[in-house]
Amino acid sequence: MTKCARCERLPESAPAAGRLFLVPPIAPTCAIIEDVLERLSLEYTTPFPQVYEIPFGEGDLRRLCEEYGETISALEQADTKCFILPRDEALSVAHLATMEPLRVLVARIRAGWLTDMLAQKRLTSWFQPIADKEGVIHGHECLMRGIGLDGAIISPIAIYNVARQSDLLFFLDCACRINAVRCAAEHGVASRLFINFVPASIYRPEACLQSTFQAISDVGLQPENIVFEVVESETVRDTEHLLRVLSFYRDHGFKVALDDLGAGYSSLNLLSRLQPDYIKLDMALVRDVDVDPYKANITENLLNMAQKLGVRSVAEGVETQGELRWLLEHGADLLQGFLLGRPAPEPAASVNMSA
């Protein structure tokens, strides 16, 4: 099976000079496009009705994208199609296959810093311990961090938000999985690894996961010690697809976890279909569970359900001794949170349950 091209290859950077073709959905969008071109003193032609051909030079494309990002609505950006050709390449029907939404081009131009970061492999993984009821480390969750040109750490939330907007999610998620594996091996992590993945970033597991599995094999990690964790489970639209992905993981000896249980109806509905090895309780439920009777009732029922189903429960976001005591008393199998250990570049050797 050939590796997935979207996972393996970053989109090429926009050229400094060329021709931008825009195909807007309605006449009012055409008027905005023409107004911006006139304000920026850029020439254009219309080779076909409602199709704009815009020659651009150094800096012009960025100026255009900045203007269109501000003047064209999000819906119009999604429905305006575009593609770029070199100055001397003849337009053909085949180029229609390369069209993408204008919003993707706008986001990608604005997100040049992210493309550079991925191209230069400025990613790392931090580790947060997951401990059992006795305070013994059961595993570590691998948490992606970006590294700025100045060495500053960049938030994963900011990175993933930009990746979605600029159609870089496939490449980013693959890079994060591989980076987690390599960082864990470099630090000699012997406990289980919890590695996040976004289901929407995988077309077909047999193609999209080849590089991840190869990285695991290369560093000598054992599949049974790796747990692939479904993040954003509340936004899963295609349950059958997710089932195929998780079955592929399991067929290769890996464990799977469902994240943020209790965050929405869909994650609870997924539980019966996915039958994960682990469930991770949403940290919003854990927060003040010892003093909030509503949260306590919900969380207690979830923990009882996990126990009856034979699924190991992980309580995320444990920050106080009161929360810790309540969770231990009500049967949480595993615990994770700032009280036990914050994410850090080095994996923790122990946790302090009495902190």
FISEGU-909569 format. One record per residue (C-alpha): x, y, z; residue in one letter. Coordinates in Angstrom, 2 decimals, padded with zeros to 5 digits. Layout:
BEGIN
<node><u>X</u><v>Y</v><w>Z</w><res>A</res></node>
...
% end
This chain:
BEGIN
<node><u>000.00</u><v>000.00</v><w>000.00</w><res>M</res></node>
<node><u>001.34</u><v>003.42</v><w>-001.01</w><res>T</res></node>
<node><u>001.75</u><v>005.99</v><w>001.74</w><res>K</res></node>
<node><u>-000.78</u><v>008.81</v><w>001.89</w><res>C</res></node>
<node><u>000.52</u><v>011.82</v><w>-000.06</w><res>A</res></node>
<node><u>-001.46</u><v>014.31</v><w>002.05</w><res>R</res></node>
<node><u>000.12</u><v>012.98</v><w>005.24</w><res>C</res></node>
<node><u>003.63</u><v>012.81</v><w>003.82</w><res>E</res></node>
<node><u>004.04</u><v>015.99</v><w>001.82</w><res>R</res></node>
<node><u>003.58</u><v>019.63</v><w>002.72</w><res>L</res></node>
<node><u>001.83</u><v>021.76</v><w>000.10</w><res>P</res></node>
<node><u>004.30</u><v>023.65</v><w>-002.03</w><res>E</res></node>
<node><u>004.86</u><v>027.26</v><w>-001.02</w><res>S</res></node>
<node><u>003.11</u><v>029.82</v><w>-003.18</w><res>A</res></node>
<node><u>005.46</u><v>031.20</v><w>-005.84</w><res>P</res></node>
<node><u>006.73</u><v>034.77</v><w>-005.64</w><res>A</res></node>
<node><u>005.33</u><v>035.42</v><w>-009.11</w><res>A</res></node>
<node><u>002.66</u><v>033.79</v><w>-011.23</w><res>G</res></node>
<node><u>-001.00</u><v>034.01</v><w>-012.10</w><res>R</res></node>
<node><u>-003.88</u><v>033.64</v><w>-009.65</w><res>L</res></node>
<node><u>-007.19</u><v>032.43</v><w>-011.02</w><res>F</res></node>
<node><u>-010.36</u><v>033.20</v><w>-009.05</w><res>L</res></node>
<node><u>-013.82</u><v>031.79</v><w>-009.74</w><res>V</res></node>
<node><u>-016.32</u><v>033.55</v><w>-007.43</w><res>P</res></node>
<node><u>-019.82</u><v>032.15</v><w>-006.79</w><res>P</res></node>
<node><u>-021.96</u><v>035.27</v><w>-007.34</w><res>I</res></node>
<node><u>-021.81</u><v>038.70</v><w>-008.96</w><res>A</res></node>
<node><u>-021.52</u><v>040.68</v><w>-005.68</w><res>P</res></node>
<node><u>-018.34</u><v>038.71</v><w>-004.89</w><res>T</res></node>
<node><u>-017.02</u><v>039.68</v><w>-008.32</w><res>C</res></node>
<node><u>-017.56</u><v>043.32</v><w>-007.43</w><res>A</res></node>
<node><u>-015.50</u><v>042.95</v><w>-004.23</w><res>I</res></node>
<node><u>-012.71</u><v>041.15</v><w>-006.10</w><res>I</res></node>
<node><u>-012.54</u><v>043.92</v><w>-008.72</w><res>E</res></node>
<node><u>-012.63</u><v>046.67</v><w>-006.09</w><res>D</res></node>
<node><u>-009.66</u><v>045.18</v><w>-004.22</w><res>V</res></node>
<node><u>-007.68</u><v>044.73</v><w>-007.43</w><res>L</res></node>
<node><u>-008.25</u><v>048.36</v><w>-008.35</w><res>E</res></node>
<node><u>-007.24</u><v>049.58</v><w>-004.88</w><res>R</res></node>
<node><u>-004.04</u><v>047.53</v><w>-005.05</w><res>L</res></node>
<node><u>-003.39</u><v>048.69</v><w>-008.64</w><res>S</res></node>
<node><u>-003.24</u><v>045.11</v><w>-009.92</w><res>L</res></node>
<node><u>-004.24</u><v>044.31</v><w>-013.48</w><res>E</res></node>
<node><u>-006.51</u><v>041.41</v><w>-014.37</w><res>Y</res></node>
<node><u>-008.31</u><v>039.77</v><w>-017.28</w><res>T</res></node>
<node><u>-011.43</u><v>037.60</v><w>-017.52</w><res>T</res></node>
<node><u>-010.57</u><v>034.69</v><w>-019.88</w><res>P</res></node>
<node><u>-014.03</u><v>033.26</v><w>-019.22</w><res>F</res></node>
<node><u>-017.20</u><v>034.81</v><w>-017.79</w><res>P</res></node>
<node><u>-016.80</u><v>035.35</v><w>-014.02</w><res>Q</res></node>
<node><u>-013.26</u><v>033.93</v><w>-014.06</w><res>V</res></node>
<node><u>-010.42</u><v>036.27</v><w>-013.07</w><res>Y</res></node>
<node><u>-006.80</u><v>035.87</v><w>-014.13</w><res>E</res></node>
<node><u>-004.51</u><v>038.03</v><w>-011.98</w><res>I</res></node>
<node><u>-000.76</u><v>038.25</v><w>-012.70</w><res>P</res></node>
<node><u>001.18</u><v>038.81</v><w>-009.48</w><res>F</res></node>
<node><u>004.73</u><v>039.57</v><w>-008.46</w><res>G</res></node>
<node><u>006.76</u><v>039.69</v><w>-005.25</w><res>E</res></node>
<node><u>004.47</u><v>040.47</v><w>-002.29</w><res>G</res></node>
<node><u>001.30</u><v>040.85</v><w>-004.37</w><res>D</res></node>
<node><u>-000.23</u><v>037.51</v><w>-003.40</w><res>L</res></node>
<node><u>000.16</u><v>038.21</v><w>000.30</w><res>R</res></node>
<node><u>-001.42</u><v>041.66</v><w>-000.09</w><res>R</res></node>
<node><u>-004.30</u><v>040.16</v><w>-002.06</w><res>L</res></node>
<node><u>-004.94</u><v>037.42</v><w>000.48</w><res>C</res></node>
<node><u>-004.85</u><v>039.87</v><w>003.36</w><res>E</res></node>
<node><u>-007.40</u><v>042.08</v><w>001.61</w><res>E</res></node>
<node><u>-009.68</u><v>039.26</v><w>000.57</w><res>Y</res></node>
<node><u>-009.49</u><v>037.76</v><w>004.04</w><res>G</res></node>
<node><u>-010.93</u><v>041.02</v><w>005.39</w><res>E</res></node>
<node><u>-013.41</u><v>041.95</v><w>002.63</w><res>T</res></node>
<node><u>-014.90</u><v>038.63</v><w>001.45</w><res>I</res></node>
<node><u>-017.15</u><v>036.75</v><w>003.88</w><res>S</res></node>
<node><u>-016.13</u><v>033.33</v><w>005.20</w><res>A</res></node>
<node><u>-018.88</u><v>031.63</v><w>003.20</w><res>L</res></node>
<node><u>-017.88</u><v>033.41</v><w>000.00</w><res>E</res></node>
<node><u>-014.22</u><v>032.51</v><w>000.62</w><res>Q</res></node>
<node><u>-015.27</u><v>028.87</v><w>000.94</w><res>A</res></node>
<node><u>-017.25</u><v>028.97</v><w>-002.33</w><res>D</res></node>
<node><u>-014.76</u><v>031.05</v><w>-004.34</w><res>T</res></node>
<node><u>-012.42</u><v>028.59</v><w>-006.07</w><res>K</res></node>
<node><u>-008.84</u><v>029.39</v><w>-006.99</w><res>C</res></node>
<node><u>-005.60</u><v>027.99</v><w>-008.34</w><res>F</res></node>
<node><u>-002.15</u><v>029.35</v><w>-009.23</w><res>I</res></node>
<node><u>-000.14</u><v>028.87</v><w>-012.41</w><res>L</res></node>
<node><u>003.36</u><v>029.97</v><w>-013.39</w><res>P</res></node>
<node><u>003.55</u><v>032.98</v><w>-015.68</w><res>R</res></node>
<node><u>004.35</u><v>030.92</v><w>-018.80</w><res>D</res></node>
<node><u>002.10</u><v>027.85</v><w>-018.27</w><res>E</res></node>
<node><u>-000.94</u><v>027.60</v><w>-020.55</w><res>A</res></node>
<node><u>-004.33</u><v>027.20</v><w>-018.92</w><res>L</res></node>
<node><u>-005.96</u><v>023.79</v><w>-019.49</w><res>S</res></node>
<node><u>-008.92</u><v>021.77</v><w>-018.28</w><res>V</res></node>
<node><u>-006.55</u><v>019.67</v><w>-016.15</w><res>A</res></node>
<node><u>-005.94</u><v>022.67</v><w>-013.89</w><res>H</res></node>
<node><u>-009.54</u><v>022.49</v><w>-012.69</w><res>L</res></node>
<node><u>-008.52</u><v>019.50</v><w>-010.56</w><res>A</res></node>
<node><u>-006.10</u><v>021.73</v><w>-008.61</w><res>T</res></node>
<node><u>-008.76</u><v>024.26</v><w>-007.56</w><res>M</res></node>
<node><u>-009.21</u><v>024.84</v><w>-003.86</w><res>E</res></node>
<node><u>-011.35</u><v>027.23</v><w>-001.79</w><res>P</res></node>
<node><u>-010.02</u><v>030.77</v><w>-001.56</w><res>L</res></node>
<node><u>-010.26</u><v>030.51</v><w>002.23</w><res>R</res></node>
<node><u>-007.58</u><v>027.78</v><w>002.17</w><res>V</res></node>
<node><u>-005.19</u><v>029.92</v><w>000.15</w><res>L</res></node>
<node><u>-005.85</u><v>032.94</v><w>002.39</w><res>V</res></node>
<node><u>-005.28</u><v>030.88</v><w>005.53</w><res>A</res></node>
<node><u>-002.15</u><v>029.22</v><w>004.11</w><res>R</res></node>
<node><u>-000.58</u><v>032.55</v><w>003.14</w><res>I</res></node>
<node><u>-001.36</u><v>033.94</v><w>006.59</w><res>R</res></node>
<node><u>-000.05</u><v>030.73</v><w>008.15</w><res>A</res></node>
<node><u>003.36</u><v>030.83</v><w>006.52</w><res>G</res></node>
<node><u>004.92</u><v>030.53</v><w>009.99</w><res>W</res></node>
<node><u>003.23</u><v>027.14</v><w>010.48</w><res>L</res></node>
<node><u>004.34</u><v>025.80</v><w>007.10</w><res>T</res></node>
<node><u>007.90</u><v>026.88</v><w>007.91</w><res>D</res></node>
<node><u>007.72</u><v>025.27</v><w>011.35</w><res>M</res></node>
<node><u>006.55</u><v>021.96</v><w>009.88</w><res>L</res></node>
<node><u>009.09</u><v>022.05</v><w>007.05</w><res>A</res></node>
<node><u>011.88</u><v>022.67</v><w>009.55</w><res>Q</res></node>
<node><u>010.51</u><v>020.00</v><w>011.95</w><res>K</res></node>
<node><u>010.27</u><v>022.43</v><w>014.84</w><res>R</res></node>
<node><u>007.97</u><v>020.16</v><w>016.85</w><res>L</res></node>
<node><u>008.56</u><v>018.46</v><w>020.14</w><res>T</res></node>
<node><u>006.57</u><v>016.38</v><w>022.63</w><res>S</res></node>
<node><u>006.09</u><v>017.05</v><w>026.32</w><res>W</res></node>
<node><u>005.00</u><v>014.33</v><w>028.71</w><res>F</res></node>
<node><u>002.34</u><v>014.31</v><w>031.43</w><res>Q</res></node>
<node><u>002.21</u><v>011.33</v><w>033.82</w><res>P</res></node>
<node><u>-000.84</u><v>009.13</v><w>034.32</w><res>I</res></node>
<node><u>-000.75</u><v>007.30</v><w>037.66</w><res>A</res></node>
<node><u>-002.72</u><v>004.50</v><w>039.27</w><res>D</res></node>
<node><u>-004.40</u><v>004.64</v><w>042.68</w><res>K</res></node>
<node><u>-001.13</u><v>003.77</v><w>044.42</w><res>E</res></node>
<node><u>000.77</u><v>006.60</v><w>042.75</w><res>G</res></node>
<node><u>002.65</u><v>004.28</v><w>040.38</w><res>V</res></node>
<node><u>003.10</u><v>005.74</v><w>036.89</w><res>I</res></node>
<node><u>000.97</u><v>003.80</v><w>034.43</w><res>H</res></node>
<node><u>001.92</u><v>005.85</v><w>031.40</w><res>G</res></node>
<node><u>002.55</u><v>009.28</v><w>029.91</w><res>H</res></node>
<node><u>000.42</u><v>011.31</v><w>027.56</w><res>E</res></node>
<node><u>002.47</u><v>012.82</v><w>024.74</w><res>C</res></node>
<node><u>001.51</u><v>016.45</v><w>024.20</w><res>L</res></node>
<node><u>002.68</u><v>018.31</v><w>021.12</w><res>M</res></node>
<node><u>004.41</u><v>021.68</v><w>021.37</w><res>R</res></node>
<node><u>005.68</u><v>023.90</v><w>018.59</w><res>G</res></node>
<node><u>009.02</u><v>025.70</v><w>018.77</w><res>I</res></node>
<node><u>009.27</u><v>029.27</v><w>017.47</w><res>G</res></node>
<node><u>012.30</u><v>030.65</v><w>015.67</w><res>L</res></node>
<node><u>013.26</u><v>032.33</v><w>018.95</w><res>D</res></node>
<node><u>012.96</u><v>029.03</v><w>020.83</w><res>G</res></node>
<node><u>009.66</u><v>029.99</v><w>022.48</w><res>A</res></node>
<node><u>007.05</u><v>027.26</v><w>022.93</w><res>I</res></node>
<node><u>003.95</u><v>027.63</v><w>020.75</w><res>I</res></node>
<node><u>000.56</u><v>026.44</v><w>022.04</w><res>S</res></node>
<node><u>-000.87</u><v>023.31</v><w>020.36</w><res>P</res></node>
<node><u>-004.31</u><v>024.96</v><w>020.32</w><res>I</res></node>
<node><u>-003.00</u><v>027.79</v><w>018.13</w><res>A</res></node>
<node><u>-001.19</u><v>025.33</v><w>015.86</w><res>I</res></node>
<node><u>-004.18</u><v>023.04</v><w>015.33</w><res>Y</res></node>
<node><u>-006.56</u><v>025.97</v><w>014.75</w><res>N</res></node>
<node><u>-004.34</u><v>027.35</v><w>011.97</w><res>V</res></node>
<node><u>-003.74</u><v>023.85</v><w>010.53</w><res>A</res></node>
<node><u>-007.48</u><v>023.29</v><w>010.10</w><res>R</res></node>
<node><u>-007.99</u><v>026.63</v><w>008.38</w><res>Q</res></node>
<node><u>-005.05</u><v>026.17</v><w>006.02</w><res>S</res></node>
<node><u>-005.68</u><v>022.50</v><w>005.15</w><res>D</res></node>
<node><u>-002.52</u><v>021.31</v><w>006.91</w><res>L</res></node>
<node><u>-004.22</u><v>018.99</v><w>009.41</w><res>L</res></node>
<node><u>-003.26</u><v>015.75</v><w>007.63</w><res>F</res></node>
<node><u>000.44</u><v>016.59</v><w>007.59</w><res>F</res></node>
<node><u>000.43</u><v>018.06</v><w>011.11</w><res>L</res></node>
<node><u>-001.31</u><v>015.14</v><w>012.79</w><res>D</res></node>
<node><u>001.00</u><v>012.62</v><w>011.12</w><res>C</res></node>
<node><u>004.06</u><v>014.69</v><w>012.10</w><res>A</res></node>
<node><u>002.83</u><v>014.87</v><w>015.72</w><res>C</res></node>
<node><u>002.34</u><v>011.11</v><w>016.00</w><res>R</res></node>
<node><u>005.82</u><v>010.40</v><w>014.62</w><res>I</res></node>
<node><u>007.37</u><v>013.11</v><w>016.80</w><res>N</res></node>
<node><u>005.74</u><v>011.65</v><w>019.92</w><res>A</res></node>
<node><u>007.19</u><v>008.22</v><w>019.15</w><res>V</res></node>
<node><u>010.68</u><v>009.55</v><w>018.53</w><res>R</res></node>
<node><u>010.72</u><v>011.84</v><w>021.57</w><res>C</res></node>
<node><u>009.56</u><v>009.00</v><w>023.81</w><res>A</res></node>
<node><u>012.32</u><v>006.76</v><w>022.48</w><res>A</res></node>
<node><u>014.94</u><v>009.49</v><w>022.95</w><res>E</res></node>
<node><u>013.93</u><v>009.84</v><w>026.60</w><res>H</res></node>
<node><u>013.77</u><v>006.08</v><w>027.16</w><res>G</res></node>
<node><u>010.13</u><v>006.08</v><w>028.25</w><res>V</res></node>
<node><u>009.38</u><v>002.56</v><w>029.45</w><res>A</res></node>
<node><u>005.76</u><v>003.08</v><w>030.52</w><res>S</res></node>
<node><u>002.71</u><v>003.22</v><w>028.25</w><res>R</res></node>
<node><u>002.45</u><v>006.07</v><w>025.79</w><res>L</res></node>
<node><u>-000.86</u><v>007.82</v><w>025.13</w><res>F</res></node>
<node><u>-000.61</u><v>009.36</v><w>021.66</w><res>I</res></node>
<node><u>-003.36</u><v>011.65</v><w>020.39</w><res>N</res></node>
<node><u>-004.78</u><v>011.51</v><w>016.89</w><res>F</res></node>
<node><u>-007.54</u><v>013.41</v><w>015.10</w><res>V</res></node>
<node><u>-009.84</u><v>010.99</v><w>013.21</w><res>P</res></node>
<node><u>-010.51</u><v>013.59</v><w>010.51</w><res>A</res></node>
<node><u>-006.81</u><v>013.50</v><w>009.58</w><res>S</res></node>
<node><u>-006.93</u><v>009.89</v><w>008.36</w><res>I</res></node>
<node><u>-008.36</u><v>008.91</v><w>004.95</w><res>Y</res></node>
<node><u>-007.49</u><v>005.23</v><w>005.04</w><res>R</res></node>
<node><u>-005.54</u><v>003.80</v><w>007.99</w><res>P</res></node>
<node><u>-003.57</u><v>001.35</v><w>005.84</w><res>E</res></node>
<node><u>-002.09</u><v>004.32</v><w>003.96</w><res>A</res></node>
<node><u>-002.17</u><v>007.20</v><w>006.44</w><res>C</res></node>
<node><u>-000.71</u><v>005.23</v><w>009.37</w><res>L</res></node>
<node><u>002.19</u><v>003.59</v><w>007.53</w><res>Q</res></node>
<node><u>004.71</u><v>006.23</v><w>008.58</w><res>S</res></node>
<node><u>003.54</u><v>006.13</v><w>012.21</w><res>T</res></node>
<node><u>003.85</u><v>002.36</v><w>012.41</w><res>F</res></node>
<node><u>007.26</u><v>002.49</v><w>010.70</w><res>Q</res></node>
<node><u>008.50</u><v>005.03</v><w>013.25</w><res>A</res></node>
<node><u>007.32</u><v>002.78</v><w>016.10</w><res>I</res></node>
<node><u>009.10</u><v>-000.19</v><w>014.58</w><res>S</res></node>
<node><u>012.27</u><v>001.82</v><w>013.93</w><res>D</res></node>
<node><u>012.68</u><v>002.84</v><w>017.59</w><res>V</res></node>
<node><u>011.75</u><v>-000.60</v><w>018.93</w><res>G</res></node>
<node><u>008.63</u><v>000.34</v><w>020.90</w><res>L</res></node>
<node><u>006.12</u><v>-002.42</v><w>021.59</w><res>Q</res></node>
<node><u>002.58</u><v>-001.94</v><w>020.22</w><res>P</res></node>
<node><u>000.94</u><v>-003.21</v><w>023.41</w><res>E</res></node>
<node><u>002.51</u><v>-000.29</v><w>025.30</w><res>N</res></node>
<node><u>001.04</u><v>002.35</v><w>023.00</w><res>I</res></node>
<node><u>-002.47</u><v>003.76</v><w>023.40</w><res>V</res></node>
<node><u>-003.89</u><v>005.80</v><w>020.53</w><res>F</res></node>
<node><u>-006.24</u><v>008.38</v><w>021.95</w><res>E</res></node>
<node><u>-009.21</u><v>009.71</v><w>019.96</w><res>V</res></node>
<node><u>-009.35</u><v>013.46</v><w>020.49</w><res>V</res></node>
<node><u>-012.29</u><v>015.65</v><w>019.48</w><res>E</res></node>
<node><u>-014.60</u><v>012.66</v><w>019.83</w><res>S</res></node>
<node><u>-017.54</u><v>015.04</v><w>020.24</w><res>E</res></node>
<node><u>-017.11</u><v>016.14</v><w>016.60</w><res>T</res></node>
<node><u>-016.89</u><v>012.68</v><w>015.02</w><res>V</res></node>
<node><u>-019.26</u><v>012.59</v><w>012.04</w><res>R</res></node>
<node><u>-018.45</u><v>009.22</v><w>010.50</w><res>D</res></node>
<node><u>-018.57</u><v>006.55</v><w>013.18</w><res>T</res></node>
<node><u>-018.03</u><v>003.73</v><w>010.69</w><res>E</res></node>
<node><u>-014.80</u><v>005.34</v><w>009.51</w><res>H</res></node>
<node><u>-013.59</u><v>005.75</v><w>013.10</w><res>L</res></node>
<node><u>-014.39</u><v>002.11</v><w>013.80</w><res>L</res></node>
<node><u>-012.24</u><v>001.08</v><w>010.82</w><res>R</res></node>
<node><u>-009.35</u><v>003.20</v><w>012.09</w><res>V</res></node>
<node><u>-009.55</u><v>001.79</v><w>015.62</w><res>L</res></node>
<node><u>-009.88</u><v>-001.76</v><w>014.32</w><res>S</res></node>
<node><u>-006.72</u><v>-001.19</v><w>012.29</w><res>F</res></node>
<node><u>-004.88</u><v>-000.05</v><w>015.43</w><res>Y</res></node>
<node><u>-006.11</u><v>-003.05</v><w>017.40</w><res>R</res></node>
<node><u>-005.29</u><v>-005.51</v><w>014.64</w><res>D</res></node>
<node><u>-001.69</u><v>-004.33</v><w>014.94</w><res>H</res></node>
<node><u>-001.59</u><v>-004.82</v><w>018.72</w><res>G</res></node>
<node><u>-002.22</u><v>-001.25</v><w>019.93</w><res>F</res></node>
<node><u>-004.69</u><v>-000.06</v><w>022.58</w><res>K</res></node>
<node><u>-007.23</u><v>002.72</v><w>022.07</w><res>V</res></node>
<node><u>-008.72</u><v>005.38</v><w>024.32</w><res>A</res></node>
<node><u>-011.75</u><v>007.65</v><w>024.03</w><res>L</res></node>
<node><u>-011.00</u><v>011.18</v><w>025.20</w><res>D</res></node>
<node><u>-013.27</u><v>013.74</v><w>026.91</w><res>D</res></node>
<node><u>-016.03</u><v>011.33</v><w>027.92</w><res>L</res></node>
<node><u>-018.94</u><v>013.37</v><w>029.22</w><res>G</res></node>
<node><u>-018.13</u><v>016.42</v><w>027.08</w><res>A</res></node>
<node><u>-021.08</u><v>015.78</v><w>024.76</w><res>G</res></node>
<node><u>-023.73</u><v>013.29</v><w>023.73</w><res>Y</res></node>
<node><u>-021.70</u><v>011.89</v><w>020.87</w><res>S</res></node>
<node><u>-018.83</u><v>010.65</v><w>023.03</w><res>S</res></node>
<node><u>-021.29</u><v>008.68</v><w>025.17</w><res>L</res></node>
<node><u>-022.95</u><v>007.28</v><w>022.08</w><res>N</res></node>
<node><u>-019.53</u><v>006.28</v><w>020.72</w><res>L</res></node>
<node><u>-018.68</u><v>004.33</v><w>023.86</w><res>L</res></node>
<node><u>-020.95</u><v>001.38</v><w>023.04</w><res>S</res></node>
<node><u>-019.75</u><v>001.25</v><w>019.42</w><res>R</res></node>
<node><u>-016.02</u><v>001.73</v><w>019.95</w><res>L</res></node>
<node><u>-015.55</u><v>-000.36</v><w>023.11</w><res>Q</res></node>
<node><u>-012.24</u><v>001.35</v><w>023.95</w><res>P</res></node>
<node><u>-009.60</u><v>000.01</v><w>026.31</w><res>D</res></node>
<node><u>-009.57</u><v>003.32</v><w>028.20</w><res>Y</res></node>
<node><u>-011.98</u><v>006.21</v><w>028.69</w><res>I</res></node>
<node><u>-010.75</u><v>009.61</v><w>029.81</w><res>K</res></node>
<node><u>-013.26</u><v>011.66</v><w>031.80</w><res>L</res></node>
<node><u>-013.56</u><v>015.23</v><w>030.63</w><res>D</res></node>
<node><u>-011.68</u><v>017.57</v><w>032.97</w><res>M</res></node>
<node><u>-014.72</u><v>019.85</v><w>033.23</w><res>A</res></node>
<node><u>-016.45</u><v>017.04</v><w>035.14</w><res>L</res></node>
<node><u>-013.46</u><v>016.47</v><w>037.40</w><res>V</res></node>
<node><u>-013.13</u><v>020.14</v><w>038.31</w><res>R</res></node>
<node><u>-014.70</u><v>020.60</v><w>041.81</w><res>D</res></node>
<node><u>-016.27</u><v>017.13</v><w>041.66</w><res>V</res></node>
<node><u>-015.80</u><v>016.88</v><w>045.44</w><res>D</res></node>
<node><u>-017.99</u><v>019.92</v><w>046.14</w><res>V</res></node>
<node><u>-020.44</u><v>019.96</v><w>043.22</w><res>D</res></node>
<node><u>-023.25</u><v>017.39</v><w>043.73</w><res>P</res></node>
<node><u>-024.34</u><v>017.50</v><w>040.06</w><res>Y</res></node>
<node><u>-020.85</u><v>016.75</v><w>038.77</w><res>K</res></node>
<node><u>-020.38</u><v>014.14</v><w>041.48</w><res>A</res></node>
<node><u>-023.53</u><v>012.29</v><w>040.43</w><res>N</res></node>
<node><u>-022.61</u><v>012.29</v><w>036.75</w><res>I</res></node>
<node><u>-018.99</u><v>011.31</v><w>037.33</w><res>T</res></node>
<node><u>-019.88</u><v>008.54</v><w>039.76</w><res>E</res></node>
<node><u>-022.23</u><v>007.01</v><w>037.21</w><res>N</res></node>
<node><u>-019.60</u><v>007.20</v><w>034.48</w><res>L</res></node>
<node><u>-017.02</u><v>005.52</v><w>036.71</w><res>L</res></node>
<node><u>-019.50</u><v>002.77</v><w>037.64</w><res>N</res></node>
<node><u>-020.36</u><v>002.27</v><w>033.98</w><res>M</res></node>
<node><u>-016.69</u><v>001.95</v><w>033.03</w><res>A</res></node>
<node><u>-016.14</u><v>-000.59</v><w>035.79</w><res>Q</res></node>
<node><u>-019.10</u><v>-002.70</v><w>034.65</w><res>K</res></node>
<node><u>-017.91</u><v>-002.56</v><w>031.04</w><res>L</res></node>
<node><u>-014.38</u><v>-003.56</v><w>031.98</w><res>G</res></node>
<node><u>-012.93</u><v>-000.32</v><w>030.60</w><res>V</res></node>
<node><u>-010.14</u><v>001.44</v><w>032.49</w><res>R</res></node>
<node><u>-011.06</u><v>004.98</v><w>033.51</w><res>S</res></node>
<node><u>-008.68</u><v>007.95</v><w>033.51</w><res>V</res></node>
<node><u>-009.75</u><v>011.08</v><w>035.40</w><res>A</res></node>
<node><u>-008.14</u><v>014.10</v><w>033.70</w><res>E</res></node>
<node><u>-007.54</u><v>017.52</v><w>035.19</w><res>G</res></node>
<node><u>-006.98</u><v>016.54</v><w>038.83</w><res>V</res></node>
<node><u>-005.76</u><v>019.70</v><w>040.56</w><res>E</res></node>
<node><u>-006.76</u><v>019.53</v><w>044.23</w><res>T</res></node>
<node><u>-006.49</u><v>017.06</v><w>047.08</w><res>Q</res></node>
<node><u>-010.28</u><v>017.14</v><w>047.43</w><res>G</res></node>
<node><u>-010.75</u><v>016.04</v><w>043.82</w><res>E</res></node>
<node><u>-008.10</u><v>013.35</v><w>044.22</w><res>L</res></node>
<node><u>-009.69</u><v>011.92</v><w>047.39</w><res>R</res></node>
<node><u>-013.16</u><v>011.88</v><w>045.83</w><res>W</res></node>
<node><u>-011.91</u><v>010.10</v><w>042.70</w><res>L</res></node>
<node><u>-010.00</u><v>007.49</v><w>044.70</w><res>L</res></node>
<node><u>-013.06</u><v>006.85</v><w>046.87</w><res>E</res></node>
<node><u>-015.34</u><v>006.46</v><w>043.84</w><res>H</res></node>
<node><u>-013.27</u><v>004.04</v><w>041.83</w><res>G</res></node>
<node><u>-011.25</u><v>005.98</v><w>039.24</w><res>A</res></node>
<node><u>-008.61</u><v>003.57</v><w>037.92</w><res>D</res></node>
<node><u>-006.08</u><v>006.16</v><w>036.76</w><res>L</res></node>
<node><u>-005.42</u><v>009.84</v><w>037.43</w><res>L</res></node>
<node><u>-003.91</u><v>012.69</v><w>035.46</w><res>Q</res></node>
<node><u>-003.56</u><v>016.39</v><w>036.20</w><res>G</res></node>
<node><u>-001.41</u><v>019.21</v><w>037.53</w><res>F</res></node>
<node><u>-001.61</u><v>017.86</v><w>041.08</w><res>L</res></node>
<node><u>000.28</u><v>014.75</v><w>040.01</w><res>L</res></node>
<node><u>002.50</u><v>016.35</v><w>037.41</w><res>G</res></node>
<node><u>002.44</u><v>019.07</v><w>034.77</w><res>R</res></node>
<node><u>003.42</u><v>018.48</v><w>031.15</w><res>P</res></node>
<node><u>007.20</u><v>018.72</v><w>030.86</w><res>A</res></node>
<node><u>009.95</u><v>018.10</v><w>028.30</w><res>P</res></node>
<node><u>011.28</u><v>015.28</v><w>030.46</w><res>E</res></node>
<node><u>008.99</u><v>012.38</v><w>031.44</w><res>P</res></node>
<node><u>008.37</u><v>012.19</v><w>035.18</w><res>A</res></node>
<node><u>010.02</u><v>009.38</v><w>037.13</w><res>A</res></node>
<node><u>007.39</u><v>009.51</v><w>039.92</w><res>S</res></node>
<node><u>004.33</u><v>011.41</v><w>041.11</w><res>V</res></node>
<node><u>003.49</u><v>012.86</v><w>044.51</w><res>N</res></node>
<node><u>-000.07</u><v>011.93</v><w>045.50</w><res>M</res></node>
<node><u>000.16</u><v>014.07</v><w>048.65</w><res>S</res></node>
<node><u>001.27</u><v>017.28</v><w>046.90</w><res>A</res></node>
% end
